[in-house]
Amino acid sequence: MVSGLVAVVGSMAFASVSLGAAHHPTGEWSTFSECPLNRTSIEWCVNSVSSKGSFTIGKKTVPLVNPVRLQAGYEGPPSALKVYGAENGETLSKTAQPVPGGLLGITAPTWWPGFIQEWFNNLINEGFTGVTATVELAGPTKGLTNIELNTTHLLEEKGTALGLPAKIHLQNAILGSSCYIGSASEPIPLKFTTGTSGSLKGSAGLLTPNAEFTKLTFNGGKFVDGTYAAPGTNGCGGIFSFLVNPLVESILGVPAGSGKNSAFLEGVLEAGEAAEVKASE
């Protein structure tokens, strides 16, 4: 009885280790190192690196200075794919981008309480004007995500190819560490297409498959969204957010309806058959 129980517990422990095992694909498959291969039903792995692009939110345009990486795996039919996040949780890299101009030239409104005006203006005078913006997923980053992926739309250059419910993290000494445009409950609904969105024109890019068509590489693809709406801010300024949020919203021009915002991403997208990725280890 005891030995049987020990055997069961031992097998459970082994199973848990196996489910959490790290993967180390090699060769042409090495870029899929965080594909969620522990989920055995995953059919394809995705790795996308955007090295060029920008986000315009209301009055501010933030260019993509630092590359952003998307890693995931998916399964199911092209029209109803289920996308699972990277094994390490870094499905969309949290890559900060400098906001041109930051808070330069801004002073505290005179109607603010005197001590808050002094705090704000002193930080500005001390040079704490630089602001970074980081696009983050507004939802699960491990397991089943709320990312929308449609490979048919990507290839045919029409409809939503990549949907990213997002939030934008704004950071500096004044804004604190909890300042966001959008949230999990009110995300920025990015609907990227390789076709046309508003005044923007996208492209699937140049497709280069390997000899077996088990790895597909799209070079120079352009994903665009010229129609999304941007919600207001939340959490800016910490305990003074009731004052700082409205100020930041006036600087950025948010909330901003459809037609006042745009985004595009350019780079390289790779898709590899999960079985081949796993076999390369």
Backbone bond lengths (Angstrom), bond angles and torsions (degrees), N, CA, C in turn:
res aa  C-N    CA-C-N  psi(-1)  N-CA   C-N-CA  omega(-1)  CA-C   N-CA-C  phi
1 M - - - 1.471 - - 1.524 110.09 -
2 V 1.363 114.50 -50.77 1.465 119.51 -179.34 1.522 110.44 -64.22
3 S 1.353 115.98 -44.48 1.461 119.31 -178.84 1.518 111.31 -63.06
4 G 1.359 116.55 -35.33 1.467 120.45 177.96 1.514 111.32 -65.53
5 L 1.343 116.25 -40.23 1.464 121.18 179.49 1.519 110.34 -65.63
6 V 1.338 115.97 -40.89 1.462 120.48 178.49 1.519 110.52 -61.79
7 A 1.344 116.03 -40.67 1.461 120.48 -179.91 1.514 111.47 -63.70
8 V 1.352 116.14 -41.80 1.463 120.84 179.55 1.525 110.72 -63.84
9 V 1.351 115.97 -48.09 1.459 120.83 179.38 1.528 110.49 -60.18
10 G 1.346 115.80 -41.81 1.461 120.33 179.52 1.511 111.90 -62.12
11 S 1.341 116.71 -43.06 1.465 120.01 179.92 1.515 111.43 -66.84
12 M 1.347 116.87 -34.92 1.471 120.70 177.37 1.521 109.96 -65.51
13 A 1.320 116.86 -41.91 1.461 120.97 179.60 1.521 110.54 -63.26
14 F 1.361 115.59 -42.28 1.463 119.64 178.98 1.516 110.75 -63.24
15 A 1.341 116.72 -40.81 1.468 121.12 179.89 1.510 111.02 -62.85
16 S 1.349 116.71 -41.21 1.458 119.48 -178.50 1.520 111.13 -66.37
17 V 1.357 116.17 -37.12 1.464 119.72 177.33 1.522 110.07 -65.55
18 S 1.354 116.53 -41.59 1.457 120.55 -178.90 1.518 111.08 -63.71
19 L 1.342 116.01 -42.42 1.461 120.30 -178.89 1.514 111.44 -63.56
20 G 1.334 116.72 -28.73 1.458 119.32 -177.44 1.516 113.09 -101.14
21 A 1.339 117.32 11.16 1.458 120.88 -174.90 1.523 111.53 -65.06
22 A 1.334 115.50 142.89 1.460 120.94 176.56 1.515 109.21 -79.58
23 H 1.323 115.94 155.20 1.456 121.28 -180.00 1.523 109.35 -120.65
24 H 1.334 115.03 145.10 1.461 120.35 -176.99 1.525 110.10 -135.43
25 P 1.326 117.52 71.47 1.466 119.70 177.80 1.528 110.81 -63.18
26 T 1.322 115.27 152.89 1.460 120.36 -174.90 1.529 111.04 -123.61
27 G 1.323 114.97 172.28 1.459 121.26 176.26 1.518 112.60 61.53
28 E 1.320 116.36 -136.69 1.464 120.95 -177.84 1.525 112.48 -66.58
29 W 1.326 117.08 -11.40 1.462 121.94 -177.93 1.532 112.85 -96.79
30 S 1.311 117.78 -1.40 1.464 121.31 -172.48 1.526 113.48 -63.53
31 T 1.332 117.93 -23.74 1.472 120.11 -179.84 1.526 112.43 -71.40
32 F 1.331 116.73 -10.51 1.465 120.36 -179.89 1.532 111.35 -98.80
33 S 1.321 116.72 33.20 1.470 121.22 -173.51 1.523 113.60 -62.68
34 E 1.345 117.83 -25.26 1.463 119.69 -179.00 1.528 112.71 -108.95
35 C 1.329 116.29 16.78 1.468 119.70 173.83 1.526 108.41 -61.14
36 P 1.340 118.87 135.66 1.468 121.08 -176.00 1.529 112.87 -73.62
37 L 1.318 116.05 65.78 1.465 121.86 -176.02 1.519 113.05 -72.17
38 N 1.328 117.72 -13.89 1.464 119.52 176.20 1.522 111.57 -67.01
39 R 1.340 115.54 -16.85 1.460 119.93 171.29 1.531 106.18 -90.48
40 T 1.306 117.00 106.68 1.465 121.41 -169.91 1.526 113.79 -66.77
41 S 1.348 118.01 -17.78 1.471 120.15 -178.73 1.529 113.11 -85.51
42 I 1.355 117.54 -5.06 1.465 120.44 178.56 1.530 109.19 -59.80
43 E 1.357 115.72 131.63 1.457 120.62 -176.99 1.527 112.79 -100.62
44 W 1.329 116.20 -37.38 1.464 120.53 -178.15 1.519 110.23 -136.36
45 C 1.324 114.76 148.67 1.462 122.06 174.79 1.527 108.93 -106.96
46 V 1.328 115.99 148.75 1.463 121.13 -179.22 1.519 110.00 -127.73
47 N 1.313 115.87 136.79 1.456 122.19 172.65 1.521 107.15 -139.04
48 S 1.321 116.18 121.40 1.466 120.80 -178.84 1.518 109.46 -130.71
49 V 1.329 116.79 130.75 1.459 122.32 177.17 1.521 108.54 -121.86
50 S 1.338 116.01 115.37 1.464 121.82 178.07 1.526 107.92 -98.34
51 S 1.313 115.77 117.95 1.470 120.88 -178.37 1.520 112.50 -107.67
52 K 1.315 116.59 -3.67 1.455 120.87 179.67 1.518 108.71 -143.95
53 G 1.336 117.04 146.59 1.451 120.25 178.20 1.514 111.48 155.39
54 S 1.330 115.57 -172.93 1.462 120.71 177.41 1.522 109.34 -166.30
55 F 1.343 114.14 160.84 1.454 121.90 173.55 1.523 107.56 -126.73
56 T 1.311 116.80 127.22 1.457 121.15 172.89 1.517 107.94 -109.83
57 I 1.323 115.29 117.68 1.464 122.20 178.80 1.515 107.15 -117.70
58 G 1.318 117.25 109.14 1.463 119.93 -179.35 1.519 111.55 58.59
59 K 1.339 116.53 -112.04 1.458 122.36 -176.09 1.533 113.86 -92.29
60 K 1.332 117.67 -9.30 1.461 120.52 -172.56 1.532 111.72 -112.26
61 T 1.337 115.59 136.63 1.463 121.73 172.52 1.522 108.55 -114.26
62 V 1.315 115.03 125.97 1.466 121.24 179.68 1.523 108.58 -113.37
63 P 1.331 118.16 110.40 1.467 119.77 178.54 1.520 111.61 -74.85
64 L 1.311 115.91 154.00 1.463 121.53 177.27 1.520 107.71 -82.99
65 V 1.328 115.98 103.59 1.462 121.93 -179.40 1.530 110.21 -93.86
66 N 1.327 115.75 -37.40 1.464 122.17 -178.51 1.533 109.67 -110.91
67 P 1.340 118.78 131.81 1.469 121.60 -176.47 1.531 112.73 -57.75
68 V 1.327 114.61 144.89 1.467 122.49 178.55 1.523 108.67 -115.83
69 R 1.335 115.94 135.15 1.470 120.76 -175.91 1.526 111.43 -116.70
70 L 1.321 115.70 136.89 1.463 123.17 174.53 1.516 108.33 -117.79
71 Q 1.352 116.84 125.79 1.463 122.23 179.28 1.520 109.42 -128.89
72 A 1.310 116.80 133.14 1.458 119.73 -177.83 1.524 109.52 -166.81
73 G 1.330 114.99 -178.63 1.458 122.34 172.82 1.512 108.14 -140.95
74 Y 1.322 116.44 156.93 1.464 116.90 -179.11 1.515 111.20 -144.56
75 E 1.326 113.59 163.91 1.463 122.02 179.22 1.518 108.49 -149.91
76 G 1.337 115.67 160.60 1.451 120.22 177.32 1.519 113.21 104.65
77 P 1.350 116.72 178.47 1.466 121.15 -179.56 1.530 111.33 -71.31
78 P 1.351 118.41 153.82 1.470 121.90 -176.31 1.524 114.83 -53.79
79 S 1.332 116.89 -32.85 1.466 119.98 -176.91 1.522 113.15 -85.06
80 A 1.330 117.28 -8.40 1.476 119.95 -177.93 1.522 109.84 -146.14
81 L 1.324 116.58 53.58 1.450 120.60 -178.12 1.528 111.50 -72.03
82 K 1.313 115.33 143.05 1.457 121.59 171.83 1.520 107.60 -103.44
83 V 1.322 115.94 124.03 1.462 121.26 -175.53 1.527 109.29 -105.63
84 Y 1.332 115.83 127.29 1.464 122.18 179.80 1.529 109.47 -111.55
85 G 1.328 115.27 138.81 1.452 121.16 -174.02 1.515 114.38 -71.75
86 A 1.335 114.85 167.48 1.464 121.99 179.56 1.528 110.22 -59.11
87 E 1.320 115.92 148.87 1.462 120.25 -178.43 1.519 112.38 -61.93
88 N 1.331 117.66 -31.35 1.465 119.64 179.89 1.529 112.25 -90.62
89 G 1.331 117.70 3.66 1.459 121.45 178.20 1.515 114.32 84.72
90 E 1.338 117.77 -7.64 1.463 120.79 -179.48 1.526 110.03 -90.18
91 T 1.331 115.16 59.54 1.460 121.14 -176.67 1.528 110.86 -62.90
92 L 1.321 116.69 -47.03 1.459 122.22 172.40 1.520 106.36 -118.74
93 S 1.319 116.86 117.00 1.468 119.82 -175.35 1.525 110.66 -60.70
94 K 1.319 115.92 136.88 1.466 121.08 178.84 1.528 108.69 -85.87
95 T 1.323 114.87 77.78 1.455 122.15 -173.76 1.525 110.14 -101.16
96 A 1.327 116.28 112.35 1.464 120.90 -177.27 1.527 111.09 -72.64
97 Q 1.343 115.15 141.00 1.458 122.36 176.63 1.531 108.65 -121.12
98 P 1.333 118.15 134.65 1.470 119.39 177.63 1.524 111.51 -68.86
99 V 1.333 116.02 135.43 1.465 121.46 178.26 1.528 108.54 -88.80
100 P 1.329 118.63 116.37 1.469 120.65 -178.70 1.531 112.00 -55.82
101 G 1.324 116.59 127.27 1.465 120.90 179.36 1.502 114.06 87.44
102 G 1.339 117.65 -27.54 1.462 120.94 -179.43 1.513 112.24 49.98
103 L 1.346 115.93 -129.10 1.463 121.66 177.52 1.529 110.97 -105.09
104 L 1.324 116.52 19.60 1.458 121.08 -176.91 1.524 110.98 -59.02
105 G 1.342 115.68 132.91 1.459 121.20 177.18 1.523 114.41 83.97
106 I 1.330 116.97 1.88 1.468 121.04 -179.59 1.517 109.75 -93.77
107 T 1.316 116.78 137.03 1.469 122.12 172.96 1.518 108.88 -125.86
108 A 1.307 115.65 158.49 1.461 120.56 -178.79 1.526 110.11 -66.21
109 P 1.326 118.61 137.78 1.466 121.43 175.14 1.528 110.78 -57.74
110 T 1.311 116.83 142.19 1.470 121.29 -175.54 1.520 112.86 -69.38
111 W 1.333 116.83 -17.26 1.465 118.37 -179.85 1.527 112.37 -82.69
112 W 1.360 117.31 -7.67 1.456 119.85 175.74 1.529 109.29 -67.70
113 P 1.338 118.10 153.51 1.466 120.55 173.51 1.529 110.40 -55.30
114 G 1.326 116.91 143.98 1.459 122.21 -174.17 1.508 114.70 -53.55
115 F 1.342 117.82 -44.32 1.465 119.83 -175.99 1.523 111.44 -68.83
116 I 1.342 118.18 -29.57 1.461 120.59 177.35 1.529 110.13 -75.30
117 Q 1.339 116.35 -38.52 1.464 119.71 174.18 1.527 110.33 -57.08
118 E 1.322 115.96 -44.56 1.457 120.75 -178.19 1.528 110.92 -64.07
119 W 1.329 116.64 -44.35 1.474 121.64 178.19 1.524 110.75 -59.36
120 F 1.313 116.77 -48.10 1.458 122.03 -176.82 1.526 110.87 -65.72
121 N 1.322 116.74 -50.51 1.467 121.02 -176.52 1.520 112.47 -66.38
122 N 1.349 116.98 -34.03 1.460 119.91 177.37 1.528 111.21 -63.80
123 L 1.338 116.40 -41.01 1.462 119.90 178.30 1.528 110.49 -65.46
124 I 1.323 116.93 -40.58 1.464 120.35 177.10 1.523 109.69 -61.63
125 N 1.346 117.10 -46.08 1.467 121.54 -178.04 1.522 112.58 -65.92
126 E 1.347 116.33 -26.56 1.459 120.61 179.26 1.530 112.21 -83.59
127 G 1.336 115.84 1.52 1.461 119.93 174.89 1.510 116.09 94.71
128 F 1.351 117.19 11.73 1.465 119.33 179.87 1.534 110.26 -85.12
129 T 1.334 114.91 58.19 1.470 119.25 -176.25 1.520 112.42 -103.09
130 G 1.338 117.51 -20.17 1.458 120.56 -178.46 1.512 112.03 -67.41
131 V 1.320 116.96 137.90 1.459 122.80 -179.62 1.528 108.58 -129.50
132 T 1.321 116.70 139.79 1.462 120.66 172.55 1.521 109.33 -112.37
133 A 1.330 115.01 150.57 1.462 121.95 177.70 1.522 108.42 -124.93
134 T 1.322 116.42 130.86 1.461 122.00 -178.95 1.524 109.11 -126.92
135 V 1.319 116.52 122.44 1.461 120.38 176.32 1.522 108.43 -80.77
136 E 1.336 116.49 124.48 1.462 121.88 -179.55 1.521 109.56 -125.07
137 L 1.319 116.55 154.90 1.456 120.46 174.57 1.524 109.92 -70.42
138 A 1.319 116.31 135.52 1.466 121.09 176.85 1.528 107.93 -99.42
139 G 1.309 115.21 66.42 1.454 120.37 -177.18 1.514 110.11 168.60
140 P 1.329 118.42 -170.31 1.469 121.52 -176.81 1.523 112.07 -60.25
141 T 1.328 116.79 140.31 1.460 121.69 176.49 1.532 111.27 -110.68
142 K 1.337 116.95 -6.96 1.459 122.03 174.57 1.519 108.51 -127.87
143 G 1.330 116.52 153.92 1.450 119.40 -177.30 1.519 110.29 69.43
144 L 1.330 116.41 -155.72 1.464 121.08 -179.30 1.527 110.27 -66.85
145 T 1.326 117.04 123.50 1.461 122.21 -177.83 1.524 110.39 -102.32
146 N 1.335 115.72 176.12 1.469 120.35 173.52 1.528 110.76 -102.33
147 I 1.333 116.35 21.98 1.462 121.39 174.31 1.522 108.70 -72.97
148 E 1.314 115.59 136.00 1.458 121.54 177.45 1.524 108.66 -103.16
149 L 1.336 116.76 127.05 1.459 121.32 178.98 1.517 108.90 -134.26
150 N 1.337 115.85 129.29 1.458 120.69 178.51 1.524 107.92 -134.66
151 T 1.339 115.97 104.27 1.465 120.62 -175.89 1.525 112.24 -70.35
152 T 1.326 116.76 -28.76 1.468 119.84 177.00 1.520 110.44 -65.09
153 H 1.330 116.54 -45.94 1.458 121.07 178.28 1.526 110.92 -62.66
154 L 1.333 116.77 -38.29 1.463 120.65 178.98 1.527 110.35 -59.80
155 L 1.334 116.65 -48.90 1.457 121.62 -177.30 1.525 112.10 -69.68
156 E 1.327 117.12 -38.88 1.464 121.10 -176.18 1.523 112.37 -84.79
157 E 1.334 117.10 -5.07 1.468 123.16 178.63 1.531 112.03 55.20
158 K 1.332 113.61 51.43 1.463 120.09 174.88 1.518 108.54 -157.71
159 G 1.337 116.63 151.01 1.454 120.06 -179.59 1.516 112.22 72.63
160 T 1.332 115.33 178.01 1.470 120.78 -179.16 1.521 110.61 -75.44
161 A 1.332 115.82 119.29 1.464 120.71 176.28 1.513 110.98 -91.92
162 L 1.342 116.41 -35.28 1.464 121.53 -177.85 1.527 109.84 -143.55
163 G 1.304 116.29 115.28 1.460 121.50 177.73 1.518 110.30 -106.08
164 L 1.337 116.76 123.96 1.457 122.01 -178.79 1.532 109.93 -125.38
165 P 1.330 118.81 98.92 1.466 119.19 170.11 1.528 107.42 -65.27
166 A 1.331 117.30 116.72 1.465 120.09 -168.86 1.521 112.31 -129.30
167 K 1.313 114.12 167.85 1.460 122.79 169.15 1.520 106.50 -140.47
168 I 1.319 117.37 151.38 1.458 121.08 -177.84 1.520 109.34 -112.59
169 H 1.319 114.97 121.46 1.460 122.99 -176.77 1.521 108.98 -91.00
170 L 1.333 117.29 115.37 1.465 122.74 177.34 1.515 108.91 -101.06
171 Q 1.341 116.94 132.75 1.460 119.64 -175.39 1.528 112.71 -138.96
172 N 1.322 115.72 135.45 1.471 125.38 161.93 1.525 106.99 -169.42
173 A 1.317 117.77 -176.45 1.467 121.29 -174.39 1.520 112.36 -64.49
174 I 1.319 117.03 -28.91 1.470 120.75 -178.70 1.525 110.65 -83.12
175 L 1.320 116.21 -44.83 1.466 120.36 -175.62 1.515 112.51 -73.74
176 G 1.346 116.91 -24.55 1.458 120.14 -178.76 1.520 111.40 82.52
177 S 1.325 116.13 -164.85 1.459 121.57 -174.93 1.526 113.51 -104.90
178 S 1.334 117.43 4.25 1.472 119.92 -175.68 1.522 112.33 -125.63
179 C 1.341 116.21 29.39 1.459 121.31 -178.24 1.529 109.74 -95.54
180 Y 1.319 116.89 120.17 1.460 121.45 -176.59 1.524 111.84 -135.06
181 I 1.321 114.38 148.87 1.464 121.38 160.72 1.517 105.01 -98.68
182 G 1.319 117.24 119.74 1.452 120.47 -175.85 1.505 112.03 84.69
183 S 1.322 115.44 169.53 1.466 121.81 -177.73 1.520 108.50 -159.06
184 A 1.331 115.77 178.45 1.460 119.63 177.90 1.525 111.21 -63.19
185 S 1.332 116.72 -34.60 1.463 120.67 -179.20 1.525 112.82 -85.43
186 E 1.331 117.19 -21.25 1.468 121.63 177.70 1.532 108.80 -138.76
187 P 1.342 115.68 73.76 1.470 119.43 -175.58 1.528 112.77 -76.69
188 I 1.327 114.99 165.20 1.461 121.27 168.72 1.529 105.85 -82.11
189 P 1.335 118.67 116.72 1.474 120.99 -172.95 1.522 112.84 -85.91
190 L 1.337 117.19 76.77 1.460 120.52 -179.62 1.527 110.12 -71.80
191 K 1.322 115.65 125.70 1.469 122.33 179.95 1.530 107.57 -125.27
192 F 1.320 115.48 85.63 1.462 120.00 -176.09 1.526 111.03 -77.60
193 T 1.326 114.60 139.19 1.453 121.19 175.97 1.520 109.19 -128.87
194 T 1.325 116.29 155.31 1.457 120.70 171.44 1.521 109.69 -95.11
195 G 1.321 115.63 4.13 1.461 122.15 175.79 1.522 110.78 -97.77
196 T 1.332 116.11 -132.10 1.459 121.68 -178.13 1.522 110.24 -112.89
197 S 1.334 115.71 134.89 1.465 121.37 176.66 1.523 108.11 -138.58
198 G 1.321 116.87 111.82 1.460 119.70 -174.57 1.513 109.56 62.40
199 S 1.319 116.01 -127.10 1.466 120.48 179.69 1.528 112.45 -92.94
200 L 1.331 117.22 2.67 1.466 121.20 -176.64 1.523 111.65 -97.27
201 K 1.321 115.30 142.51 1.467 121.36 178.71 1.520 108.79 -119.00
202 G 1.326 116.07 124.66 1.451 121.50 -179.82 1.516 112.47 -99.92
203 S 1.339 115.20 -173.95 1.463 121.03 179.37 1.517 109.17 -161.08
204 A 1.334 116.31 144.38 1.466 120.38 176.37 1.521 110.95 -74.22
205 G 1.312 117.22 -19.50 1.459 121.12 -179.14 1.515 111.62 86.78
206 L 1.320 115.97 -173.71 1.459 122.43 -178.87 1.523 109.53 -90.86
207 L 1.338 116.51 119.44 1.462 121.85 -179.07 1.523 110.01 -85.81
208 T 1.342 115.24 125.27 1.464 121.48 176.04 1.528 108.37 -126.26
209 P 1.344 118.13 102.93 1.471 119.89 178.09 1.521 111.18 -88.46
210 N 1.337 116.11 159.96 1.458 118.44 170.19 1.526 108.44 -78.57
211 A 1.303 117.68 176.83 1.469 121.49 -173.24 1.528 112.64 -60.50
212 E 1.324 116.40 -33.37 1.476 120.71 -176.95 1.525 112.95 -92.44
213 F 1.322 117.39 -1.24 1.465 122.95 -176.22 1.535 111.31 59.04
214 T 1.336 116.46 30.57 1.463 120.52 176.37 1.523 111.10 -99.75
215 K 1.328 116.29 -7.20 1.450 121.54 173.07 1.523 108.71 -136.26
216 L 1.338 115.38 126.52 1.457 121.62 -178.37 1.524 108.60 -117.35
217 T 1.307 116.95 129.45 1.460 121.63 -179.94 1.527 109.14 -122.08
218 F 1.334 115.27 124.11 1.464 121.78 176.98 1.525 108.03 -106.66
219 N 1.323 116.53 112.78 1.464 121.44 178.78 1.526 110.18 -100.62
220 G 1.346 115.54 138.13 1.453 120.13 175.79 1.513 114.95 73.33
221 G 1.329 117.36 16.88 1.461 119.82 177.28 1.522 111.40 -67.40
222 K 1.321 115.81 150.72 1.460 121.08 -179.64 1.520 109.26 -130.39
223 F 1.328 115.57 117.03 1.464 122.46 177.75 1.530 107.99 -101.29
224 V 1.329 116.94 128.79 1.464 120.12 -174.81 1.526 111.41 -130.30
225 D 1.321 115.18 151.28 1.473 122.63 171.37 1.515 107.63 -146.89
226 G 1.316 116.45 110.27 1.456 121.06 -179.69 1.510 113.52 -111.41
227 T 1.342 116.74 16.04 1.467 118.74 -173.55 1.525 114.85 -130.11
228 Y 1.326 119.01 2.28 1.466 119.05 -174.41 1.538 111.94 -75.43
229 A 1.309 115.48 156.67 1.466 122.29 176.00 1.523 109.05 -102.45
230 A 1.328 116.40 147.51 1.461 121.33 -179.78 1.523 109.86 -114.69
231 P 1.336 118.06 126.96 1.469 121.01 178.08 1.525 110.86 -77.27
232 G 1.319 116.20 -176.88 1.459 121.84 179.24 1.513 112.22 -80.75
233 T 1.324 116.22 -173.66 1.458 122.28 -178.07 1.525 110.90 -95.92
234 N 1.312 115.09 165.00 1.463 120.84 174.40 1.519 109.05 -152.25
235 G 1.328 116.71 145.49 1.456 122.48 174.23 1.516 116.08 78.17
236 C 1.327 118.99 7.18 1.465 120.82 -176.57 1.531 110.80 -79.03
237 G 1.329 116.36 127.14 1.457 120.12 178.01 1.506 114.48 90.78
238 G 1.326 117.20 7.92 1.460 119.50 177.90 1.521 113.28 59.49
239 I 1.338 117.14 -123.63 1.463 120.62 -177.31 1.527 111.93 -67.93
240 F 1.334 117.00 -14.86 1.466 120.93 177.74 1.525 111.56 -100.12
241 S 1.335 117.74 19.76 1.460 121.28 -175.49 1.527 112.52 -61.28
242 F 1.320 116.91 -28.61 1.467 119.37 179.52 1.527 111.24 -64.40
243 L 1.336 116.65 -19.93 1.462 121.26 176.43 1.531 111.54 -102.50
244 V 1.331 116.72 -40.85 1.461 120.92 -173.94 1.528 111.88 -75.26
245 N 1.342 118.11 -36.84 1.466 120.21 179.00 1.529 112.28 -53.83
246 P 1.342 118.73 -52.38 1.470 118.83 179.70 1.524 113.02 -60.56
247 L 1.346 117.23 -35.80 1.462 120.15 179.38 1.524 110.44 -65.31
248 V 1.331 117.14 -46.48 1.465 121.31 179.69 1.528 110.01 -62.91
249 E 1.324 116.87 -40.43 1.465 120.09 178.89 1.520 111.43 -62.65
250 S 1.338 117.27 -36.62 1.472 120.02 178.98 1.531 110.70 -70.62
251 I 1.334 117.35 -34.00 1.469 121.47 178.30 1.525 110.07 -68.20
252 L 1.331 116.27 -43.47 1.460 121.33 -175.89 1.525 113.22 -84.06
253 G 1.325 116.48 -25.95 1.461 119.42 -175.61 1.511 112.98 79.86
254 V 1.328 116.39 38.02 1.461 121.57 176.29 1.536 109.21 -119.37
255 P 1.340 116.49 154.02 1.462 128.18 0.16 1.531 112.05 -61.34
256 A 1.338 115.22 149.23 1.462 121.30 -179.32 1.523 109.08 -133.32
257 G 1.314 115.83 125.38 1.459 120.79 -177.11 1.514 113.73 -75.44
258 S 1.321 115.52 174.47 1.455 121.80 178.82 1.524 110.64 -56.08
259 G 1.326 116.01 137.70 1.453 121.31 -178.92 1.518 113.38 99.74
260 K 1.342 116.54 -14.26 1.471 120.85 179.65 1.538 111.79 -104.92
261 N 1.321 116.07 0.26 1.461 120.78 -177.58 1.531 109.35 -132.59
262 S 1.304 116.07 154.86 1.459 119.58 176.90 1.520 109.72 -156.59
263 A 1.326 115.47 159.69 1.458 121.00 178.46 1.518 109.44 -154.64
264 F 1.326 115.46 144.58 1.460 119.15 170.85 1.515 109.66 -146.66
265 L 1.325 115.08 149.71 1.463 122.90 179.47 1.517 108.39 -133.11
266 E 1.321 116.39 134.07 1.463 121.51 176.76 1.523 109.36 -127.70
267 G 1.333 116.32 143.95 1.452 119.02 177.83 1.505 112.30 167.81
268 V 1.336 115.15 -142.35 1.463 122.33 -176.72 1.525 109.21 -122.08
269 L 1.326 115.88 132.61 1.460 121.21 176.58 1.519 108.08 -121.90
270 E 1.338 115.98 130.13 1.456 121.93 178.55 1.521 109.86 -120.46
271 A 1.322 115.74 140.29 1.463 121.57 173.30 1.522 107.64 -130.40
272 G 1.329 115.95 130.46 1.463 120.10 -178.68 1.516 111.11 -131.65
273 E 1.329 116.40 142.32 1.458 120.23 178.04 1.526 109.60 -62.43
274 A 1.324 115.66 128.29 1.468 120.53 -175.02 1.528 112.09 -58.88
275 A 1.328 116.71 -37.66 1.466 119.60 -179.03 1.520 111.34 -62.34
276 E 1.338 116.88 -38.12 1.466 120.94 179.30 1.516 111.11 -71.88
277 V 1.328 115.94 -37.93 1.467 120.63 177.93 1.529 109.65 -60.58
278 K 1.322 115.33 -46.87 1.463 120.43 -178.40 1.528 111.49 -66.94
279 A 1.333 116.14 -38.41 1.462 120.42 -178.90 1.517 113.47 -66.71
280 S 1.353 116.53 -20.08 1.475 120.15 -178.29 1.518 112.99 -78.93
281 E 1.322 117.44 -11.15 1.472 120.72 -175.58 1.537 111.82 -67.33
